[in-house]
Amino acid sequence: MKSGEGIYQIVGNDFTMQFIVTSRVSKEENLWIWGINNPVDGVMAEKLVKEYRKNKSSRHYESVMDIIVRANEKIFGRNKKMCKAMEEIMEDRIVEREQKARVEARTKARAEDILVLLKECGNIPAKLRKLILGESDMAVLERWLKIAGKVDSIEEFQNAI
């Protein structure tokens, strides 16, 4: 069954399979698919960037754009206007990764603070160490830190959490 220029579907009882013949895909209707297997010029790159901006929250667009940019590094890297557009596109992803890294660093530091306090009470069992280092909820870690600062033994800490 044909579902578009260069796009075909085979519908079965258990699943549907889609085949894409990239050399037959319409550039106008399926710019993203076309861009994967064909060289991209400056005009096409600008269209791809504009289209991406409209759909940048879609993981599909993000994945395909990554493939297209890697396959056409010269055109995306050479064109200063295009470089700026790519920086804008990537900015959201970079900020998101930085925020995630900061949160992870804070939770790890808080978990290590707990372990430092507990070390004063004796040897920390591996299971408890793993539990503390594996916790990612900052509110839980803050509560545990307060408890660790008040207890006199590992057992007391374990009973309190």
N, C-alpha and C positions, 0 to 999 in steps of 0.2 A: 504494500500500500504506500503510495507516495504522499508525503505530508508537506512537501515544499520542494523548491528547486534544489535538487541534489540531496534531499533528505528523505529517507525511506524507513518505513516501520514494518516489522514483522510481528503480528499479533498472534500470540499463542494462548493456550488455556491457562498456563501458569505464569507467564510473563510476557512483556512486550520488549522487543529489541529494536533499537534505532541504529541505522547505518547512515553515515554521512560521507558523501563523495565530495570532498572539499573542492575539487577542480570544477564541480558543477554547481556549487553553492552560489547564490546571487549575492554579490557584494553589497547591494543596496538593502536587501532584506535581512541578511545574516552577516553583518560586518565583522562580528567577533569570530565566527567560524571561518570566514574567508581569510581573516588576518592571521590565523594560525599557520596556514599552509602556503601563503603567498607573500612575496616581498611587499613591505609597506613603504610608501613614499611619504613625504612631509605632509601632504594634504590628508592622506589617509590616517596618518598618525594623529593629526589634530582632531579628526572626526572620532577616532577611537578614544582619545582623551576626553572629548566632550561627552561621548556616550558613557564612558566610565564614571564621570562626575555625576551623571544622573542616577547611576546604579551602583555607586561605590559601596553601599552596604551589603550588596549581594556577594556571597563567597564565590559564586560561579564567575561573575565578572572579574573579581579579584584574581582568581586562578588563571583564567584565560588571558587577562591583561599581562600577568607575569610571564606567561609563555610567549606572548607576542613581543613583549619588550625584549626578552632574552634573545629571541630569534632575530630581532631587528635592532640590536644594540647600537649600530652605527647611526641609524636615522634618529633614534631617540636621544642618543648622546651627543650627536653633532649639532643638532638644532638647539640653540640657546633658549628659544621660546619653549621648545618641547621639554628641555631639561627643567625649566621653571614649572611647567605644568605637572611634570612627573614628581617634582618635589612637593607640590601642593597635594597631589594625590597620596603620596606616601606619608605626608605629615600626620594624618590621622592614625595610621598604623604605627608610626614611630612613637607618637605620644601615648598611644594605648599600651605599647610594649614597655615604655619607660615607666608608666604608672603601675603596671603589673609588677615590674622588677622592683620598684620602690616598696610596694606592699609586701612582696615576698621577702625583701631584705629586712623590713621592720619586724615581720612576724618571726623570722629566723633569729634576729637579734633578741627579741623578747623571749623566745624559747631558750636561747643560750643564757640569758639573764636568770631565768628560772633554774637552769641546771647549775649555775655558779652558786646560787643561794643554797640549793639542795646539797651540793657537794660538801658544804660546811656541816651537814647532818650525817654524812657517811657516804658509803658507796651507793651509787644509783643503779638499780637493776636495769638491765638492757631493755626489758619490755617497757618500763616507765620512761626511759630515755627516748625510746622510739615513739612512744605516745606523745611526749612533749614536743619533740622535733617534728612530728607529723601533723601537729595541730596548725590549722591555718586561720582560724577565727580569732581575731585580735581581742575581742571581748573575753573570750575564754582564757586566752593567754594572760590578759591583764588580771583576771580573777585568780588564776593560778599563781601569778607573780606575788600578789598580796598574801596568798596563803603560804607560799614558800618563804616569805619574809617573816612569818609569825610562828611557824612550826619548829619543833625541836628534833624531829626525827623524820626519816623517809616514810615510815609507816603512818605517822600522823598526817603527812601530806597526802598519801594515797587514800587514806580514809576520808579526808576532807574534800577531795576532788570527786 
